[in-house]
Amino acid sequence: MTAQYKLMVFIFLALALILFANISNASYTVTQINTTVIINLNSTAQVMESINISISNESLKQYSIDRAGLNLTLSNWQSIISPQIVPHIINPKSGVYGFNLLPGPIKKTYYGGIATIYMNYYVKNVTSINQTGPRNFIYTFNSDVLNFAHGSNGVVLGPNTRLNIILPPTSKIISIYPIPDSPQTTLGNFTNITKVSWFDGEPLYNFKLVFVSKESIFDEVIKFFNSLYAQLGIFLYLIIIGVVLAIIFYTYIKNHK
């Protein structure tokens, strides 16, 4: 092997190492996932997620350009950042609706920067509902909507991942598994607790959350009229107007006798 050939090989390897280093540095890393599920009494839920990412110096400019883009979809951000940019609460049958994604600003660091990807969306059939008495309902969380990492036995929270579930204010937890990491309670006493959280590494493949809630009289009345409207449509308003006019007419006749 001639000296000239050795020199060419050395230059080629050096250039390849430099190129590889630049590619390696131009990267994004998901550092934390925080998912909050706000359960509604109609079996839907609002989900708010914040996904923290670390950005290399070489990627700061490109992230800023992508953040200013108006037409980037969720799949675009998955390709740009990571497959971990995904709704972690999703109904396998109906998906999500009202989805919004907002990439946050960069906070500079000595190695590049950090930013947060925010997602807000809604999910149907997060709970099943069983009425056990007048205005009394039992809600059971549908564990099929959990879309976190999968271990050998099923769904598990990945590293630096947190799941928060917020129940309606009138709720009382009657069964829960695994025991939440927060708040810490004595002998599983969850009286007056409507927010529970699990942290990274927690197995969720046998997840269970059951709570009871008592419907207010106002909600019961609203539900009754909504049911009537679903059956009668615009005729419901005509009936109400007719009743009001009849009362006004009767009052007028009675006062002028």
Residue pairs with C-beta under 8 A, 6 or more apart in sequence:
22 58
25 56
25 57
25 58
26 56
26 58
26 59
26 62
27 56
27 58
27 59
28 53
28 54
28 55
28 56
28 59
28 63
28 80
28 81
28 82
29 53
29 54
29 82
30 51
30 52
30 53
30 81
30 82
30 84
30 85
31 52
31 53
31 54
31 114
31 160
32 50
32 51
32 52
32 160
32 161
32 162
33 49
33 50
33 51
33 52
33 84
33 88
33 158
33 160
33 161
33 162
34 49
34 50
34 51
34 52
34 161
34 162
34 164
35 47
35 48
35 49
35 88
35 89
35 161
35 162
35 163
35 164
36 47
36 48
36 49
36 164
36 165
36 166
37 45
37 46
37 47
37 89
37 126
37 163
37 164
37 165
37 166
38 45
38 46
38 47
38 48
38 166
39 45
39 126
39 127
39 139
39 141
39 165
39 166
39 167
39 168
40 46
40 168
41 137
41 139
41 168
41 213
41 215
41 219
43 124
43 125
43 126
43 127
43 128
43 129
43 139
44 122
44 123
44 124
44 125
44 126
45 89
45 122
45 123
45 126
45 127
46 120
46 121
46 122
47 87
47 88
47 89
47 96
47 119
47 120
47 121
47 122
47 123
48 118
48 119
48 120
49 87
49 88
49 118
49 119
49 120
50 116
50 117
50 118
50 119
51 84
51 85
51 116
51 117
51 118
51 119
52 114
52 115
52 116
53 81
53 82
53 114
53 115
53 116
53 117
54 111
54 112
54 113
54 114
55 63
55 106
55 112
55 113
55 114
55 115
56 111
56 112
57 111
57 112
58 112
59 112
60 106
60 112
60 113
63 103
63 106
63 113
63 115
64 106
66 72
66 76
66 77
66 80
66 103
67 103
67 105
67 115
72 80
74 85
74 86
74 99
74 101
77 85
77 101
77 103
77 117
78 85
78 86
81 117
85 117
86 147
87 96
87 99
87 119
87 121
87 147
88 146
88 147
88 148
88 163
89 96
89 123
89 126
89 145
89 146
89 147
90 96
90 123
90 145
90 147
91 123
91 124
91 125
91 126
91 142
91 144
91 145
92 144
92 145
93 125
94 123
94 124
94 125
96 121
96 122
96 123
97 121
97 122
97 123
97 124
98 120
98 121
98 122
99 119
99 120
99 121
100 119
100 120
100 121
101 117
101 118
101 119
102 117
102 118
102 119
102 120
103 115
103 117
103 118
104 115
104 116
104 117
104 118
105 115
106 113
106 114
106 115
107 113
107 114
107 115
123 145
125 142
125 145
126 141
126 142
126 145
127 139
127 140
127 141
127 142
128 139
128 140
128 142
129 137
129 138
129 139
130 137
130 138
130 140
131 137
131 138
132 138
132 212
135 214
135 215
135 216
135 217
135 220
136 212
136 214
136 215
137 212
137 213
137 214
137 215
138 174
138 210
138 211
138 212
139 171
139 210
139 211
139 212
139 213
140 209
140 210
141 165
141 207
141 208
141 209
141 210
143 155
143 204
143 207
143 208
146 155
146 204
146 207
147 155
148 155
148 156
148 157
148 158
148 161
148 163
148 204
149 155
149 156
149 157
149 158
149 161
150 156
151 203
151 205
153 203
153 205
154 203
154 204
154 205
154 206
155 203
155 204
155 205
155 207
156 201
156 202
156 203
156 204
156 205
157 163
157 198
157 199
157 200
157 201
157 202
157 203
157 204
158 200
158 201
159 200
159 201
160 200
161 199
161 200
162 197
162 198
162 199
162 200
163 197
163 198
163 202
163 204
164 195
164 196
164 197
165 195
165 196
165 197
165 209
166 194
166 195
167 173
167 194
167 195
167 211
167 213
168 194
168 213
169 194
170 213
170 214
170 216
171 194
171 211
171 212
171 213
172 190
172 191
172 211
172 212
172 213
173 190
173 193
173 196
173 209
173 210
173 211
174 210
174 211
174 212
175 208
175 209
175 210
176 188
176 190
176 196
176 208
176 209
176 210
177 206
177 207
177 208
177 209
178 198
178 202
178 203
178 204
178 206
178 207
179 188
180 196
180 197
180 198
181 197
181 198
181 199
181 202
182 196
182 197
182 199
183 193
183 195
183 196
183 197
185 193
190 196
196 209
198 204
215 223
225 236
228 236
229 236
232 239
